[in-house]
Amino acid sequence: MPENNEAKWYIIHTFGGYEKKVKMAIDNYADAQGLRDIIQEVLLPTDLVVETKNGKRKEKEVLRFPNYLFLKLVYGNNEQLDKELWYKIRNTNGVTGFVAPDPNKPSPMSDEDLIKMGLIVPSTVEVDYEVGDLIIITDGPFKDSKAVVKDINEEKQQVTVTVSMFGRETPLTLDFIKVRKV
């Protein structure tokens, strides 16, 4: 088997409400067994949302992907360790299994999927539009809206556009990956 020390991202499905317990259990296992070079990260993406209840604004953290955890791990180098690792993760209380075509073999996520899910931001994105061009917003509350490019910030990988809302031009700053040329 070829040596591959590059960690990849995998998805684990959990029972509802067990996400934080599973994350803690896998983190504790990795630390206790000295496997941080193999299990490099356990990610439970959350978003901060603002709720208004009884006229009071309250910030609340919600899971971006309920019932799912993301593992960055090195897998496929050592058959015995892979089997033990798969067995341990699969049998962690609250885990239903890896998300993969073959339930007995984890499959890594592609970088394209990770970018679409917002779990990673590409280091550099090439843009095919210029200031003054018409673009379409592909994500967020203004999804499918047409906008005009006003500024491109290569360093921050962001574009400032204006969207026509209620008869007024409204400026928005978006990541490069959230827009495309018309």
CNS distance restraints for C-alpha pairs under 8 A (distance, minus, plus):
assign (resid   1 and name CA) (resid  76 and name CA) 7.86 0.50 0.50
assign (resid   1 and name CA) (resid  77 and name CA) 6.73 0.50 0.50
assign (resid   2 and name CA) (resid  77 and name CA) 6.97 0.50 0.50
assign (resid   3 and name CA) (resid  77 and name CA) 5.63 0.50 0.50
assign (resid   4 and name CA) (resid  74 and name CA) 7.72 0.50 0.50
assign (resid   4 and name CA) (resid  76 and name CA) 7.37 0.50 0.50
assign (resid   4 and name CA) (resid  77 and name CA) 6.14 0.50 0.50
assign (resid   5 and name CA) (resid  74 and name CA) 6.07 0.50 0.50
assign (resid   5 and name CA) (resid  77 and name CA) 7.45 0.50 0.50
assign (resid   6 and name CA) (resid  74 and name CA) 6.07 0.50 0.50
assign (resid   7 and name CA) (resid  38 and name CA) 7.59 0.50 0.50
assign (resid   7 and name CA) (resid  40 and name CA) 7.53 0.50 0.50
assign (resid   7 and name CA) (resid  72 and name CA) 5.89 0.50 0.50
assign (resid   7 and name CA) (resid  73 and name CA) 4.73 0.50 0.50
assign (resid   7 and name CA) (resid  74 and name CA) 4.26 0.50 0.50
assign (resid   7 and name CA) (resid  75 and name CA) 7.28 0.50 0.50
assign (resid   8 and name CA) (resid  71 and name CA) 7.97 0.50 0.50
assign (resid   8 and name CA) (resid  72 and name CA) 5.32 0.50 0.50
assign (resid   8 and name CA) (resid  73 and name CA) 5.57 0.50 0.50
assign (resid   8 and name CA) (resid  74 and name CA) 6.33 0.50 0.50
assign (resid   8 and name CA) (resid  75 and name CA) 7.79 0.50 0.50
assign (resid   8 and name CA) (resid 108 and name CA) 5.86 0.50 0.50
assign (resid   8 and name CA) (resid 109 and name CA) 7.22 0.50 0.50
assign (resid   9 and name CA) (resid  70 and name CA) 6.47 0.50 0.50
assign (resid   9 and name CA) (resid  71 and name CA) 5.42 0.50 0.50
assign (resid   9 and name CA) (resid  72 and name CA) 4.35 0.50 0.50
assign (resid   9 and name CA) (resid  73 and name CA) 6.45 0.50 0.50
assign (resid   9 and name CA) (resid 108 and name CA) 5.43 0.50 0.50
assign (resid   9 and name CA) (resid 109 and name CA) 5.59 0.50 0.50
assign (resid  10 and name CA) (resid  70 and name CA) 5.65 0.50 0.50
assign (resid  10 and name CA) (resid  71 and name CA) 5.09 0.50 0.50
assign (resid  10 and name CA) (resid  72 and name CA) 6.35 0.50 0.50
assign (resid  10 and name CA) (resid  73 and name CA) 7.53 0.50 0.50
assign (resid  10 and name CA) (resid  98 and name CA) 7.43 0.50 0.50
assign (resid  10 and name CA) (resid  99 and name CA) 7.60 0.50 0.50
assign (resid  10 and name CA) (resid 106 and name CA) 6.98 0.50 0.50
assign (resid  10 and name CA) (resid 107 and name CA) 6.55 0.50 0.50
assign (resid  10 and name CA) (resid 108 and name CA) 4.85 0.50 0.50
assign (resid  10 and name CA) (resid 109 and name CA) 5.83 0.50 0.50
assign (resid  11 and name CA) (resid  68 and name CA) 6.65 0.50 0.50
assign (resid  11 and name CA) (resid  69 and name CA) 5.81 0.50 0.50
assign (resid  11 and name CA) (resid  70 and name CA) 4.70 0.50 0.50
assign (resid  11 and name CA) (resid  71 and name CA) 6.28 0.50 0.50
assign (resid  11 and name CA) (resid  98 and name CA) 5.83 0.50 0.50
assign (resid  11 and name CA) (resid  99 and name CA) 5.42 0.50 0.50
assign (resid  11 and name CA) (resid 108 and name CA) 7.77 0.50 0.50
assign (resid  11 and name CA) (resid 109 and name CA) 7.62 0.50 0.50
assign (resid  12 and name CA) (resid  68 and name CA) 5.60 0.50 0.50
assign (resid  12 and name CA) (resid  69 and name CA) 5.15 0.50 0.50
assign (resid  12 and name CA) (resid  70 and name CA) 6.21 0.50 0.50
assign (resid  12 and name CA) (resid  71 and name CA) 7.42 0.50 0.50
assign (resid  12 and name CA) (resid  95 and name CA) 7.09 0.50 0.50
assign (resid  12 and name CA) (resid  96 and name CA) 7.64 0.50 0.50
assign (resid  12 and name CA) (resid  97 and name CA) 5.80 0.50 0.50
assign (resid  12 and name CA) (resid  98 and name CA) 4.40 0.50 0.50
assign (resid  12 and name CA) (resid  99 and name CA) 5.76 0.50 0.50
assign (resid  13 and name CA) (resid  67 and name CA) 5.70 0.50 0.50
assign (resid  13 and name CA) (resid  68 and name CA) 4.72 0.50 0.50
assign (resid  13 and name CA) (resid  69 and name CA) 6.61 0.50 0.50
assign (resid  13 and name CA) (resid  95 and name CA) 6.04 0.50 0.50
assign (resid  13 and name CA) (resid  96 and name CA) 5.56 0.50 0.50
assign (resid  13 and name CA) (resid  97 and name CA) 5.52 0.50 0.50
assign (resid  13 and name CA) (resid  98 and name CA) 5.99 0.50 0.50
assign (resid  13 and name CA) (resid  99 and name CA) 6.38 0.50 0.50
assign (resid  14 and name CA) (resid  18 and name CA) 6.36 0.50 0.50
assign (resid  14 and name CA) (resid  19 and name CA) 6.25 0.50 0.50
assign (resid  14 and name CA) (resid  22 and name CA) 7.72 0.50 0.50
assign (resid  14 and name CA) (resid  67 and name CA) 4.81 0.50 0.50
assign (resid  14 and name CA) (resid  68 and name CA) 5.83 0.50 0.50
assign (resid  14 and name CA) (resid  69 and name CA) 7.53 0.50 0.50
assign (resid  14 and name CA) (resid  94 and name CA) 5.44 0.50 0.50
assign (resid  14 and name CA) (resid  95 and name CA) 4.34 0.50 0.50
assign (resid  14 and name CA) (resid  96 and name CA) 5.30 0.50 0.50
assign (resid  14 and name CA) (resid  97 and name CA) 7.25 0.50 0.50
assign (resid  15 and name CA) (resid  19 and name CA) 7.35 0.50 0.50
assign (resid  15 and name CA) (resid  67 and name CA) 5.84 0.50 0.50
assign (resid  15 and name CA) (resid  94 and name CA) 5.33 0.50 0.50
assign (resid  15 and name CA) (resid  95 and name CA) 6.38 0.50 0.50
assign (resid  15 and name CA) (resid  96 and name CA) 6.74 0.50 0.50
assign (resid  16 and name CA) (resid  66 and name CA) 6.98 0.50 0.50
assign (resid  16 and name CA) (resid  67 and name CA) 5.24 0.50 0.50
assign (resid  17 and name CA) (resid  67 and name CA) 7.35 0.50 0.50
assign (resid  18 and name CA) (resid  22 and name CA) 6.00 0.50 0.50
assign (resid  18 and name CA) (resid  67 and name CA) 7.54 0.50 0.50
assign (resid  18 and name CA) (resid  94 and name CA) 5.51 0.50 0.50
assign (resid  18 and name CA) (resid  95 and name CA) 7.99 0.50 0.50
assign (resid  19 and name CA) (resid  23 and name CA) 6.19 0.50 0.50
assign (resid  19 and name CA) (resid  44 and name CA) 7.41 0.50 0.50
assign (resid  19 and name CA) (resid  66 and name CA) 7.63 0.50 0.50
assign (resid  19 and name CA) (resid  67 and name CA) 6.18 0.50 0.50
assign (resid  19 and name CA) (resid  68 and name CA) 6.86 0.50 0.50
assign (resid  19 and name CA) (resid  69 and name CA) 6.78 0.50 0.50
assign (resid  19 and name CA) (resid  94 and name CA) 7.65 0.50 0.50
assign (resid  20 and name CA) (resid  24 and name CA) 6.14 0.50 0.50
assign (resid  20 and name CA) (resid  44 and name CA) 7.55 0.50 0.50
assign (resid  21 and name CA) (resid  25 and name CA) 6.10 0.50 0.50
assign (resid  21 and name CA) (resid  94 and name CA) 7.76 0.50 0.50
assign (resid  22 and name CA) (resid  26 and name CA) 6.14 0.50 0.50
assign (resid  22 and name CA) (resid  92 and name CA) 6.83 0.50 0.50
assign (resid  22 and name CA) (resid  93 and name CA) 6.87 0.50 0.50
assign (resid  22 and name CA) (resid  94 and name CA) 6.33 0.50 0.50
assign (resid  22 and name CA) (resid  95 and name CA) 7.00 0.50 0.50
assign (resid  23 and name CA) (resid  27 and name CA) 6.07 0.50 0.50
assign (resid  23 and name CA) (resid  42 and name CA) 6.20 0.50 0.50
assign (resid  23 and name CA) (resid  43 and name CA) 7.50 0.50 0.50
assign (resid  23 and name CA) (resid  44 and name CA) 7.31 0.50 0.50
assign (resid  23 and name CA) (resid  69 and name CA) 7.33 0.50 0.50
assign (resid  24 and name CA) (resid  28 and name CA) 5.98 0.50 0.50
assign (resid  25 and name CA) (resid  29 and name CA) 6.08 0.50 0.50
assign (resid  25 and name CA) (resid  92 and name CA) 7.29 0.50 0.50
assign (resid  26 and name CA) (resid  30 and name CA) 6.11 0.50 0.50
assign (resid  26 and name CA) (resid  42 and name CA) 7.42 0.50 0.50
assign (resid  26 and name CA) (resid  89 and name CA) 7.05 0.50 0.50
assign (resid  26 and name CA) (resid  92 and name CA) 7.73 0.50 0.50
assign (resid  27 and name CA) (resid  31 and name CA) 6.24 0.50 0.50
assign (resid  27 and name CA) (resid  41 and name CA) 7.97 0.50 0.50
assign (resid  27 and name CA) (resid  42 and name CA) 6.77 0.50 0.50
assign (resid  28 and name CA) (resid  32 and name CA) 5.95 0.50 0.50
assign (resid  29 and name CA) (resid  33 and name CA) 5.96 0.50 0.50
assign (resid  29 and name CA) (resid  35 and name CA) 7.92 0.50 0.50
assign (resid  30 and name CA) (resid  34 and name CA) 5.87 0.50 0.50
assign (resid  30 and name CA) (resid  35 and name CA) 4.67 0.50 0.50
assign (resid  30 and name CA) (resid  36 and name CA) 5.56 0.50 0.50
assign (resid  30 and name CA) (resid  39 and name CA) 6.17 0.50 0.50
assign (resid  31 and name CA) (resid  35 and name CA) 6.32 0.50 0.50
assign (resid  31 and name CA) (resid  36 and name CA) 6.34 0.50 0.50
assign (resid  35 and name CA) (resid  39 and name CA) 5.85 0.50 0.50
assign (resid  35 and name CA) (resid  40 and name CA) 7.96 0.50 0.50
assign (resid  36 and name CA) (resid  40 and name CA) 5.13 0.50 0.50
assign (resid  36 and name CA) (resid  41 and name CA) 7.97 0.50 0.50
assign (resid  37 and name CA) (resid  74 and name CA) 7.74 0.50 0.50
assign (resid  38 and name CA) (resid  73 and name CA) 5.25 0.50 0.50
assign (resid  38 and name CA) (resid  74 and name CA) 4.94 0.50 0.50
assign (resid  38 and name CA) (resid  75 and name CA) 7.47 0.50 0.50
assign (resid  39 and name CA) (resid  71 and name CA) 7.16 0.50 0.50
assign (resid  39 and name CA) (resid  72 and name CA) 6.22 0.50 0.50
assign (resid  39 and name CA) (resid  73 and name CA) 4.51 0.50 0.50
assign (resid  39 and name CA) (resid  74 and name CA) 6.76 0.50 0.50
assign (resid  40 and name CA) (resid  71 and name CA) 7.63 0.50 0.50
assign (resid  40 and name CA) (resid  72 and name CA) 5.47 0.50 0.50
assign (resid  40 and name CA) (resid  73 and name CA) 5.47 0.50 0.50
assign (resid  40 and name CA) (resid  74 and name CA) 7.87 0.50 0.50
assign (resid  41 and name CA) (resid  71 and name CA) 5.78 0.50 0.50
assign (resid  41 and name CA) (resid  72 and name CA) 4.99 0.50 0.50
assign (resid  41 and name CA) (resid  73 and name CA) 7.06 0.50 0.50
assign (resid  42 and name CA) (resid  69 and name CA) 7.07 0.50 0.50
assign (resid  42 and name CA) (resid  70 and name CA) 5.85 0.50 0.50
assign (resid  42 and name CA) (resid  71 and name CA) 4.73 0.50 0.50
assign (resid  42 and name CA) (resid  72 and name CA) 6.49 0.50 0.50
assign (resid  43 and name CA) (resid  69 and name CA) 5.96 0.50 0.50
assign (resid  43 and name CA) (resid  70 and name CA) 4.99 0.50 0.50
assign (resid  43 and name CA) (resid  71 and name CA) 6.27 0.50 0.50
assign (resid  44 and name CA) (resid  63 and name CA) 7.36 0.50 0.50
assign (resid  44 and name CA) (resid  65 and name CA) 7.99 0.50 0.50
assign (resid  44 and name CA) (resid  68 and name CA) 7.52 0.50 0.50
assign (resid  44 and name CA) (resid  69 and name CA) 5.31 0.50 0.50
assign (resid  44 and name CA) (resid  70 and name CA) 6.53 0.50 0.50
assign (resid  45 and name CA) (resid  63 and name CA) 6.13 0.50 0.50
assign (resid  45 and name CA) (resid  64 and name CA) 5.54 0.50 0.50
assign (resid  45 and name CA) (resid  65 and name CA) 6.92 0.50 0.50
assign (resid  45 and name CA) (resid  69 and name CA) 7.88 0.50 0.50
assign (resid  45 and name CA) (resid 119 and name CA) 7.90 0.50 0.50
assign (resid  46 and name CA) (resid  61 and name CA) 6.22 0.50 0.50
assign (resid  46 and name CA) (resid  62 and name CA) 5.37 0.50 0.50
assign (resid  46 and name CA) (resid  63 and name CA) 4.35 0.50 0.50
assign (resid  46 and name CA) (resid  64 and name CA) 4.90 0.50 0.50
assign (resid  46 and name CA) (resid  65 and name CA) 7.78 0.50 0.50
assign (resid  47 and name CA) (resid  61 and name CA) 5.58 0.50 0.50
assign (resid  47 and name CA) (resid  62 and name CA) 5.42 0.50 0.50
assign (resid  47 and name CA) (resid  63 and name CA) 6.36 0.50 0.50
assign (resid  47 and name CA) (resid  64 and name CA) 6.00 0.50 0.50
assign (resid  48 and name CA) (resid  59 and name CA) 6.46 0.50 0.50
assign (resid  48 and name CA) (resid  60 and name CA) 5.60 0.50 0.50
assign (resid  48 and name CA) (resid  61 and name CA) 4.52 0.50 0.50
assign (resid  48 and name CA) (resid  62 and name CA) 6.39 0.50 0.50
assign (resid  49 and name CA) (resid  59 and name CA) 5.63 0.50 0.50
assign (resid  49 and name CA) (resid  60 and name CA) 5.30 0.50 0.50
assign (resid  49 and name CA) (resid  61 and name CA) 6.22 0.50 0.50
assign (resid  49 and name CA) (resid  62 and name CA) 7.09 0.50 0.50
assign (resid  50 and name CA) (resid  57 and name CA) 6.43 0.50 0.50
assign (resid  50 and name CA) (resid  58 and name CA) 5.54 0.50 0.50
assign (resid  50 and name CA) (resid  59 and name CA) 4.45 0.50 0.50
assign (resid  50 and name CA) (resid  60 and name CA) 6.15 0.50 0.50
assign (resid  51 and name CA) (resid  57 and name CA) 5.59 0.50 0.50
assign (resid  51 and name CA) (resid  58 and name CA) 5.19 0.50 0.50
assign (resid  51 and name CA) (resid  59 and name CA) 6.23 0.50 0.50
assign (resid  51 and name CA) (resid  60 and name CA) 7.13 0.50 0.50
assign (resid  52 and name CA) (resid  56 and name CA) 5.27 0.50 0.50
assign (resid  52 and name CA) (resid  57 and name CA) 4.40 0.50 0.50
assign (resid  52 and name CA) (resid  58 and name CA) 6.17 0.50 0.50
assign (resid  53 and name CA) (resid  57 and name CA) 6.50 0.50 0.50
assign (resid  53 and name CA) (resid  58 and name CA) 7.44 0.50 0.50
assign (resid  65 and name CA) (resid  69 and name CA) 7.83 0.50 0.50
assign (resid  75 and name CA) (resid  82 and name CA) 6.22 0.50 0.50
assign (resid  76 and name CA) (resid  82 and name CA) 6.44 0.50 0.50
assign (resid  77 and name CA) (resid  82 and name CA) 7.52 0.50 0.50
assign (resid  78 and name CA) (resid  82 and name CA) 5.86 0.50 0.50
assign (resid  79 and name CA) (resid  83 and name CA) 6.19 0.50 0.50
assign (resid  80 and name CA) (resid  84 and name CA) 6.31 0.50 0.50
assign (resid  81 and name CA) (resid  85 and name CA) 5.91 0.50 0.50
assign (resid  82 and name CA) (resid  86 and name CA) 5.93 0.50 0.50
assign (resid  83 and name CA) (resid  87 and name CA) 6.01 0.50 0.50
assign (resid  84 and name CA) (resid  88 and name CA) 6.04 0.50 0.50
assign (resid  85 and name CA) (resid  89 and name CA) 6.10 0.50 0.50
assign (resid  86 and name CA) (resid  90 and name CA) 5.81 0.50 0.50
assign (resid  86 and name CA) (resid 106 and name CA) 7.95 0.50 0.50
assign (resid  87 and name CA) (resid  91 and name CA) 5.95 0.50 0.50
assign (resid  88 and name CA) (resid  92 and name CA) 6.17 0.50 0.50
assign (resid  89 and name CA) (resid  95 and name CA) 7.42 0.50 0.50
assign (resid  90 and name CA) (resid  95 and name CA) 5.99 0.50 0.50
assign (resid  90 and name CA) (resid  96 and name CA) 6.79 0.50 0.50
assign (resid  90 and name CA) (resid  97 and name CA) 5.30 0.50 0.50
assign (resid  90 and name CA) (resid  98 and name CA) 7.23 0.50 0.50
assign (resid  91 and name CA) (resid  95 and name CA) 6.61 0.50 0.50
assign (resid  97 and name CA) (resid 103 and name CA) 7.05 0.50 0.50
assign (resid  98 and name CA) (resid 103 and name CA) 6.44 0.50 0.50
assign (resid  98 and name CA) (resid 105 and name CA) 7.94 0.50 0.50
assign (resid  98 and name CA) (resid 106 and name CA) 5.90 0.50 0.50
assign (resid  99 and name CA) (resid 103 and name CA) 7.10 0.50 0.50
assign (resid  99 and name CA) (resid 106 and name CA) 7.11 0.50 0.50
assign (resid  99 and name CA) (resid 107 and name CA) 7.55 0.50 0.50
assign (resid 100 and name CA) (resid 105 and name CA) 7.19 0.50 0.50
assign (resid 100 and name CA) (resid 106 and name CA) 5.74 0.50 0.50
assign (resid 100 and name CA) (resid 107 and name CA) 5.36 0.50 0.50
assign (resid 101 and name CA) (resid 107 and name CA) 7.50 0.50 0.50
assign (resid 102 and name CA) (resid 106 and name CA) 7.21 0.50 0.50
assign (resid 102 and name CA) (resid 107 and name CA) 7.96 0.50 0.50
assign (resid 109 and name CA) (resid 113 and name CA) 6.44 0.50 0.50
assign (resid 109 and name CA) (resid 114 and name CA) 6.83 0.50 0.50
assign (resid 110 and name CA) (resid 114 and name CA) 6.40 0.50 0.50
assign (resid 111 and name CA) (resid 115 and name CA) 6.14 0.50 0.50
assign (resid 112 and name CA) (resid 116 and name CA) 6.23 0.50 0.50
assign (resid 113 and name CA) (resid 117 and name CA) 6.13 0.50 0.50
assign (resid 114 and name CA) (resid 118 and name CA) 6.21 0.50 0.50
assign (resid 114 and name CA) (resid 119 and name CA) 5.23 0.50 0.50
assign (resid 114 and name CA) (resid 120 and name CA) 5.74 0.50 0.50
assign (resid 115 and name CA) (resid 119 and name CA) 6.01 0.50 0.50
assign (resid 115 and name CA) (resid 120 and name CA) 5.23 0.50 0.50
assign (resid 115 and name CA) (resid 121 and name CA) 5.87 0.50 0.50
assign (resid 115 and name CA) (resid 122 and name CA) 6.96 0.50 0.50
assign (resid 124 and name CA) (resid 157 and name CA) 7.06 0.50 0.50
assign (resid 125 and name CA) (resid 157 and name CA) 7.05 0.50 0.50
assign (resid 125 and name CA) (resid 176 and name CA) 6.71 0.50 0.50
assign (resid 125 and name CA) (resid 177 and name CA) 7.35 0.50 0.50
assign (resid 127 and name CA) (resid 176 and name CA) 7.30 0.50 0.50
assign (resid 128 and name CA) (resid 181 and name CA) 6.82 0.50 0.50
assign (resid 129 and name CA) (resid 133 and name CA) 6.05 0.50 0.50
assign (resid 129 and name CA) (resid 135 and name CA) 7.80 0.50 0.50
assign (resid 129 and name CA) (resid 181 and name CA) 6.09 0.50 0.50
assign (resid 130 and name CA) (resid 149 and name CA) 6.88 0.50 0.50
assign (resid 130 and name CA) (resid 152 and name CA) 7.64 0.50 0.50
assign (resid 131 and name CA) (resid 148 and name CA) 7.77 0.50 0.50
assign (resid 131 and name CA) (resid 149 and name CA) 4.91 0.50 0.50
assign (resid 131 and name CA) (resid 150 and name CA) 5.30 0.50 0.50
assign (resid 131 and name CA) (resid 151 and name CA) 5.88 0.50 0.50
assign (resid 131 and name CA) (resid 152 and name CA) 7.04 0.50 0.50
assign (resid 132 and name CA) (resid 148 and name CA) 5.86 0.50 0.50
assign (resid 132 and name CA) (resid 149 and name CA) 5.10 0.50 0.50
assign (resid 132 and name CA) (resid 150 and name CA) 6.17 0.50 0.50
assign (resid 133 and name CA) (resid 148 and name CA) 5.73 0.50 0.50
assign (resid 133 and name CA) (resid 149 and name CA) 5.56 0.50 0.50
assign (resid 133 and name CA) (resid 181 and name CA) 7.64 0.50 0.50
assign (resid 134 and name CA) (resid 146 and name CA) 6.76 0.50 0.50
assign (resid 134 and name CA) (resid 147 and name CA) 5.73 0.50 0.50
assign (resid 134 and name CA) (resid 148 and name CA) 4.69 0.50 0.50
assign (resid 134 and name CA) (resid 149 and name CA) 6.48 0.50 0.50
assign (resid 134 and name CA) (resid 181 and name CA) 6.53 0.50 0.50
assign (resid 134 and name CA) (resid 182 and name CA) 6.09 0.50 0.50
assign (resid 135 and name CA) (resid 146 and name CA) 5.71 0.50 0.50
assign (resid 135 and name CA) (resid 147 and name CA) 5.41 0.50 0.50
assign (resid 135 and name CA) (resid 148 and name CA) 6.19 0.50 0.50
assign (resid 135 and name CA) (resid 149 and name CA) 7.08 0.50 0.50
assign (resid 135 and name CA) (resid 179 and name CA) 6.54 0.50 0.50
assign (resid 135 and name CA) (resid 180 and name CA) 5.53 0.50 0.50
assign (resid 135 and name CA) (resid 181 and name CA) 4.36 0.50 0.50
assign (resid 135 and name CA) (resid 182 and name CA) 4.98 0.50 0.50
assign (resid 136 and name CA) (resid 143 and name CA) 7.70 0.50 0.50
assign (resid 136 and name CA) (resid 144 and name CA) 5.83 0.50 0.50
assign (resid 136 and name CA) (resid 145 and name CA) 5.66 0.50 0.50
assign (resid 136 and name CA) (resid 146 and name CA) 4.56 0.50 0.50
assign (resid 136 and name CA) (resid 147 and name CA) 6.16 0.50 0.50
assign (resid 136 and name CA) (resid 179 and name CA) 5.61 0.50 0.50
assign (resid 136 and name CA) (resid 180 and name CA) 5.45 0.50 0.50
assign (resid 136 and name CA) (resid 181 and name CA) 6.22 0.50 0.50
assign (resid 136 and name CA) (resid 182 and name CA) 6.01 0.50 0.50
assign (resid 137 and name CA) (resid 142 and name CA) 6.40 0.50 0.50
assign (resid 137 and name CA) (resid 143 and name CA) 5.04 0.50 0.50
assign (resid 137 and name CA) (resid 144 and name CA) 5.33 0.50 0.50
assign (resid 137 and name CA) (resid 145 and name CA) 5.54 0.50 0.50
assign (resid 137 and name CA) (resid 146 and name CA) 6.46 0.50 0.50
assign (resid 137 and name CA) (resid 147 and name CA) 7.29 0.50 0.50
assign (resid 137 and name CA) (resid 178 and name CA) 5.95 0.50 0.50
assign (resid 137 and name CA) (resid 179 and name CA) 4.43 0.50 0.50
assign (resid 137 and name CA) (resid 180 and name CA) 6.64 0.50 0.50
assign (resid 138 and name CA) (resid 142 and name CA) 7.94 0.50 0.50
assign (resid 138 and name CA) (resid 143 and name CA) 4.96 0.50 0.50
assign (resid 138 and name CA) (resid 144 and name CA) 5.80 0.50 0.50
assign (resid 138 and name CA) (resid 178 and name CA) 5.11 0.50 0.50
assign (resid 138 and name CA) (resid 179 and name CA) 5.21 0.50 0.50
assign (resid 138 and name CA) (resid 180 and name CA) 6.99 0.50 0.50
assign (resid 139 and name CA) (resid 143 and name CA) 4.75 0.50 0.50
assign (resid 139 and name CA) (resid 144 and name CA) 7.69 0.50 0.50
assign (resid 139 and name CA) (resid 178 and name CA) 5.34 0.50 0.50
assign (resid 139 and name CA) (resid 179 and name CA) 7.46 0.50 0.50
assign (resid 140 and name CA) (resid 178 and name CA) 7.97 0.50 0.50
assign (resid 145 and name CA) (resid 163 and name CA) 7.42 0.50 0.50
assign (resid 146 and name CA) (resid 163 and name CA) 6.79 0.50 0.50
assign (resid 147 and name CA) (resid 161 and name CA) 5.88 0.50 0.50
assign (resid 147 and name CA) (resid 162 and name CA) 5.43 0.50 0.50
assign (resid 147 and name CA) (resid 163 and name CA) 4.84 0.50 0.50
assign (resid 147 and name CA) (resid 164 and name CA) 7.48 0.50 0.50
assign (resid 148 and name CA) (resid 161 and name CA) 5.25 0.50 0.50
assign (resid 148 and name CA) (resid 162 and name CA) 5.41 0.50 0.50
assign (resid 148 and name CA) (resid 163 and name CA) 6.97 0.50 0.50
assign (resid 149 and name CA) (resid 159 and name CA) 7.00 0.50 0.50
assign (resid 149 and name CA) (resid 160 and name CA) 6.14 0.50 0.50
assign (resid 149 and name CA) (resid 161 and name CA) 4.43 0.50 0.50
assign (resid 149 and name CA) (resid 162 and name CA) 6.78 0.50 0.50
assign (resid 150 and name CA) (resid 159 and name CA) 7.63 0.50 0.50
assign (resid 150 and name CA) (resid 160 and name CA) 5.51 0.50 0.50
assign (resid 150 and name CA) (resid 161 and name CA) 5.13 0.50 0.50
assign (resid 150 and name CA) (resid 162 and name CA) 6.92 0.50 0.50
assign (resid 151 and name CA) (resid 159 and name CA) 5.77 0.50 0.50
assign (resid 151 and name CA) (resid 160 and name CA) 4.95 0.50 0.50
assign (resid 151 and name CA) (resid 161 and name CA) 6.94 0.50 0.50
assign (resid 152 and name CA) (resid 157 and name CA) 7.87 0.50 0.50
assign (resid 152 and name CA) (resid 158 and name CA) 6.26 0.50 0.50
assign (resid 152 and name CA) (resid 159 and name CA) 4.51 0.50 0.50
assign (resid 152 and name CA) (resid 160 and name CA) 6.32 0.50 0.50
assign (resid 153 and name CA) (resid 157 and name CA) 5.80 0.50 0.50
assign (resid 153 and name CA) (resid 158 and name CA) 5.22 0.50 0.50
assign (resid 153 and name CA) (resid 159 and name CA) 5.93 0.50 0.50
assign (resid 154 and name CA) (resid 158 and name CA) 6.66 0.50 0.50
assign (resid 157 and name CA) (resid 175 and name CA) 5.94 0.50 0.50
assign (resid 157 and name CA) (resid 176 and name CA) 5.65 0.50 0.50
assign (resid 158 and name CA) (resid 173 and name CA) 6.52 0.50 0.50
assign (resid 158 and name CA) (resid 174 and name CA) 5.39 0.50 0.50
assign (resid 158 and name CA) (resid 175 and name CA) 4.30 0.50 0.50
assign (resid 158 and name CA) (resid 176 and name CA) 5.16 0.50 0.50
assign (resid 159 and name CA) (resid 173 and name CA) 5.64 0.50 0.50
assign (resid 159 and name CA) (resid 174 and name CA) 5.41 0.50 0.50
assign (resid 159 and name CA) (resid 175 and name CA) 6.26 0.50 0.50
assign (resid 159 and name CA) (resid 176 and name CA) 6.14 0.50 0.50
assign (resid 160 and name CA) (resid 171 and name CA) 6.71 0.50 0.50
assign (resid 160 and name CA) (resid 172 and name CA) 5.54 0.50 0.50
assign (resid 160 and name CA) (resid 173 and name CA) 4.27 0.50 0.50
assign (resid 160 and name CA) (resid 174 and name CA) 6.34 0.50 0.50
assign (resid 161 and name CA) (resid 171 and name CA) 5.57 0.50 0.50
assign (resid 161 and name CA) (resid 172 and name CA) 5.34 0.50 0.50
assign (resid 161 and name CA) (resid 173 and name CA) 6.37 0.50 0.50
assign (resid 161 and name CA) (resid 174 and name CA) 7.81 0.50 0.50
assign (resid 162 and name CA) (resid 169 and name CA) 5.72 0.50 0.50
assign (resid 162 and name CA) (resid 170 and name CA) 5.15 0.50 0.50
assign (resid 162 and name CA) (resid 171 and name CA) 4.27 0.50 0.50
assign (resid 162 and name CA) (resid 172 and name CA) 6.05 0.50 0.50
assign (resid 163 and name CA) (resid 169 and name CA) 5.54 0.50 0.50
assign (resid 163 and name CA) (resid 170 and name CA) 5.16 0.50 0.50
assign (resid 163 and name CA) (resid 171 and name CA) 6.38 0.50 0.50
assign (resid 163 and name CA) (resid 172 and name CA) 7.38 0.50 0.50
assign (resid 164 and name CA) (resid 168 and name CA) 5.41 0.50 0.50
assign (resid 164 and name CA) (resid 169 and name CA) 4.57 0.50 0.50
assign (resid 164 and name CA) (resid 170 and name CA) 6.09 0.50 0.50
assign (resid 165 and name CA) (resid 169 and name CA) 6.25 0.50 0.50
assign (resid 165 and name CA) (resid 170 and name CA) 6.48 0.50 0.50
assign (resid 174 and name CA) (resid 178 and name CA) 6.46 0.50 0.50
assign (resid 174 and name CA) (resid 179 and name CA) 7.59 0.50 0.50
assign (resid 175 and name CA) (resid 179 and name CA) 7.47 0.50 0.50
